[in-house]
Amino acid sequence: MTKRNYATVNPCVMCQPMGSALAFKGIENTMVLYHGSQGCSTYMRLHLAHHFREPVDIASSSLSEKGAVYGGRENLKKGLRNVINRYNPKVIGVATTCLAETIGDDVPAIIREFKEEEGIGDNLEKDIIIVPVSTPSYGESHVSGYIKALDAVVRKFAESPEGPEKPKIPEDIEIMDYMENMEIIEYTEILEKEKAEENSQEAKNPDMKEILNRKLNLIPVESISPADVRELKEILAETTGDYIFLPDISETFDAPLREELPKIAPGGTRLSEIADMPNSRATLGLGVVSTNLALKYLEESHCVPGHSVPIPIGLLNTDSFFTELIGIIGCPIPEKYQKERGRLLDAMVDMHKYLYGVKAAVYGDPDTVFSLTTFMLELGMNPVLVATGSKSRDFGKRIKQIFEEIRPEIQPVVLDGIDFDNLNDAVRECSPEILIGNSNGRYIAKARDIPLVRVGLPIHDRVGAQRILIVGYRGALELLDRITNTILEATDTFTAPVQVEPAAYASQGEKDECIEGAK
């Protein structure tokens, strides 16, 4: 495969600010403001609107040459005032772009200064909450932008009161050596204070269980659709009962038609729920390739147990999702989903003769590609090429691990951090019979006459991307039908039963021509 390391040609990923918009737009009454040039927000609005077929408003601080030279402090303040006056949001997510990061604007400091000038406090119920997140476009991708934005939101709403930092004894120093470097009295006071806190905590443990909300937090990856969110929420409602889903794009990116278009789409995760996430029994994260920073924060800072499973695409991954879910809440799988699993198995048996041995190329976001690849292996397909545009340290290891577990005889080409130019070279060498990924691969599919099954983000050349369901047993069944029908359409002359054209149809065509000629 040709290596082109000097420049990126038609990237396989979107930029970090795009990912932050996906996260912020799933939160109740939230407006997004990009601190950067006007073109950045215009590009994001257009990109998201084409995929979700919904109006998307994203504000901009409109940095120009002057701001690039003298700093964007006043632009950002003016942008915040305009957003507050025109949209009246409860939350403003401020994401930085290349320009703001390059000139070195201290965005958190500017926001603190703005809040002091406007008299805005930090009361989650009364004040407008401004959440800054650093997302330069030249750093990483939309995947990391999404992760960073969710982490910033959870930290802002769930942060515990800060207290004086307690001195810690370095782990690699003996206790007596440490005591020689400090006052004995001070050390004794520290030990007594820590012991008192431990005793107090132990005394409170029985009561603490009573104040927990008993809910389950669910934090998915960036590439699931509103239809996927609705399916997951339905599963949670029928199993756990109480849950907190962050971010919830089921309504904000797939809204019903209304007589009047609201300035901010209704829906999204309620702010009170985000603030309540530290009280939940556990957090379930969808995705095992990318690091879920919000899940880690809740686990490390608030002792909320964190569990990560692959996106539930296909049989094995959906089984893992239900197994983890049932393990947390302690109840059997509802009969409804057992029947859906049986229907999926039946369909997999029916489709096996069409799918076995079909060579596939799978590309897209890391966790989506991982789960799709697992499903391809379950179906008996041969994923000869597995690729992602994001740079991921664990991607190759995870992919090779799943091949070893299911079909160790296959040796796929696994690529990460590539662009579509590299993907085109790899497709030429691997010669897949079908492509599975987002619509940006359509040029390769058209040039090489390979059918493309559109999955993931973005999908610009087809409608209904917001309604594509791929998660759960039902989603796997729908995806299975799409893949099989695509293959049947592409290879119809080889797989369709040999049928002689009825004579009546053939003669009917001749009669129609005679009638047209007589007229």
Protein Blocks (a to p, Z undefined) as FASTA:
>chain_A
ZZdfkbcehiabdcfklmmmmmmmmpghiacdddddfklmmmmmmmmmmmnopacdddde
hiafklmmnopklmmmmmmmmmmmmnopabdcddddfklmmnopafklmmmmmmmmnopa
fbfklmccdddddddfkggcfklmmmmmmmmmmmmmmpccdddddddddfkbcfklmmmm
pcfklmmmmmmmmmmmmmmmmmmmmmmmmmpgoiacddddfkbcfklmmmmmmmmmmmno
pacddddfklmmoccddfbdcfbdgedjdfklmmmmmmpmbdcdedjkbccfklmmmmmm
nopacddddddedjklmmmmmmmmmmmnopacdfklmmmmmmmmmmmmmmmmmmgopacd
deddfklmmmmmmmmmmnopacfbccdfbdcfklmmmmmmmmmmmmmmbccdddehiafk
lmmmmmmmnopabdcddfklmmmmmmnopacddedjddfkbghklmpcfedjklmmmmmm
mmmmmmmmmmmmmmpccddddfklmmmmmmmmmmmmmZZ
